[in-house]
Amino acid sequence: MRNGSARDWGVAADERYLSLETFRRNGAGVRTPVWFVADDTPGDGPATLYVYTTADSMKVKRVRRNSAARIAACDLRGGVTGPWVEAEAVLVEGAAFDRGMRLLNRKYRPWKQVLNLFARLFRPKPRAVIALRPRVDRVPLPEAGAEA
């Protein structure tokens, strides 16, 4: 059973920022410091990490095209302070979206609520939640009849 710890990823749960690197079509990585939270729901394997952004951001567009990502602990300005970890980034909706937002609201209280208020008053934009899971490279199976 997992303990839902961000430590599963090599970052401490009390860290405030995570550098999320997503990839352009040409393969170039784009790093962005983001708020994150680990899902503490018991289950198998490492915790799922959630981050949020506006639905029209370039991060979201890159994740839609390519789920490959890398993450590392960082400071407010994006200066990496920990090792990079390969991840799979997936846009979530419904119950997973709601859970991610609830967890983020709890971790970043009261700052996230203040930002949400200003966003609603001055720039109402839909939000997107990205779930990060460990990257599992799929090894192609040998074709039938092929010798190993």
C-alpha positions in Angstrom: 0.0 0.0 0.0 1.2 3.5 -0.7 1.2 6.1 1.9 0.4 8.9 -0.5 3.7 10.6 0.1 5.3 13.1 -2.2 8.6 11.4 -1.0 7.7 8.6 -3.3 8.7 11.0 -6.0 11.8 12.4 -4.3 10.2 15.6 -3.0 9.0 16.4 0.5 5.3 17.0 1.0 6.0 20.3 2.7 7.8 21.6 -0.4 5.8 24.4 -1.9 6.9 24.3 -5.5 7.6 21.7 -8.2 9.3 22.3 -11.5 7.1 20.7 -14.2 8.8 20.1 -17.5 6.6 19.4 -20.5 7.7 19.0 -24.1 7.1 21.0 -27.2 6.5 19.3 -30.6 10.2 19.7 -31.4 11.2 17.9 -28.2 12.4 21.0 -26.3 11.5 20.9 -22.6 9.7 23.9 -21.0 10.0 24.1 -17.2 7.4 25.8 -15.1 7.3 26.2 -11.3 3.9 25.0 -10.1 2.0 24.3 -6.8 1.5 20.6 -6.2 -0.1 18.2 -3.8 0.2 14.4 -3.2 -3.0 12.4 -3.1 -3.1 10.6 0.3 -5.6 7.9 -0.8 -4.3 4.5 0.0 -3.5 2.3 -3.1 -0.7 0.5 -4.9 2.4 2.3 -6.0 3.6 5.9 -5.6 1.2 8.8 -4.9 -0.5 10.7 -7.7 0.6 14.3 -7.7 -1.8 17.1 -8.8 -1.1 20.5 -10.2 -3.4 23.1 -11.6 -3.3 25.8 -14.2 -5.6 27.7 -16.5 -7.2 25.5 -19.2 -5.9 27.6 -22.0 -2.2 27.5 -20.9 0.5 26.2 -23.1 1.3 23.5 -20.5 -2.2 22.0 -21.1 -1.7 22.1 -24.8 1.7 20.4 -24.5 0.3 17.7 -22.1 -2.6 17.0 -24.6 0.0 16.3 -27.3 2.5 14.5 -25.3 2.0 13.0 -21.8 5.8 12.7 -21.1 6.9 15.0 -18.4 9.6 15.4 -15.8 9.3 16.9 -12.3 11.8 18.1 -9.6 11.5 20.1 -6.4 12.2 23.7 -7.0 12.0 27.2 -5.4 9.6 30.0 -6.2 11.5 31.1 -9.3 11.9 27.6 -10.7 15.5 26.9 -9.5 15.7 23.1 -9.3 16.6 21.9 -5.8 16.1 18.1 -6.2 16.6 15.3 -8.7 14.5 15.1 -11.9 11.9 12.2 -12.0 10.2 11.0 -15.2 6.4 11.3 -15.1 3.3 10.8 -17.1 1.0 13.9 -17.1 -2.7 13.4 -17.7 -5.5 16.0 -17.7 -8.2 14.9 -15.4 -11.9 15.8 -15.2 -14.9 14.9 -12.9 -14.2 13.4 -9.5 -10.4 13.4 -10.0 -10.5 17.1 -11.0 -12.6 17.9 -7.9 -10.3 15.9 -5.6 -7.1 17.6 -7.0 -8.6 21.0 -6.5 -9.8 20.2 -2.9 -6.3 18.9 -2.0 -4.6 21.9 -3.5 -7.1 24.3 -1.7 -6.2 22.6 1.6 -2.5 22.7 1.1 -2.2 26.3 -0.1 -4.9 27.8 2.2 -5.4 30.8 2.3 -3.3 31.9 -0.7 -5.1 29.7 -3.3 -8.5 31.0 -2.1 -7.3 34.6 -2.5 -6.0 33.9 -6.0 -9.3 32.1 -6.9 -11.3 35.1 -5.7 -9.2 37.5 -7.9 -9.4 35.1 -10.8 -13.2 35.0 -10.6 -13.5 38.8 -10.2 -11.0 39.9 -12.9 -10.0 37.0 -15.2 -12.6 34.3 -15.1 -10.9 31.4 -16.9 -11.6 27.7 -16.7 -9.0 25.7 -14.7 -7.3 22.4 -15.6 -5.9 19.8 -13.2 -3.0 17.7 -14.3 -2.4 14.4 -12.5 1.3 13.2 -12.5 2.1 9.5 -12.2 5.4 7.7 -12.5 6.4 7.1 -16.1 6.3 3.5 -17.1 7.9 2.9 -20.4 6.2 0.3 -22.4 8.5 -2.4 -23.8 7.2 -3.8 -27.1 6.5 -7.5 -27.0 8.4 -9.7 -29.5 6.3 -10.6 -32.5 4.8 -14.0 -32.7 7.2 -16.6 -34.1 10.2 -14.4 -33.5 13.1 -15.9 -31.6 14.3 -14.2 -28.4 
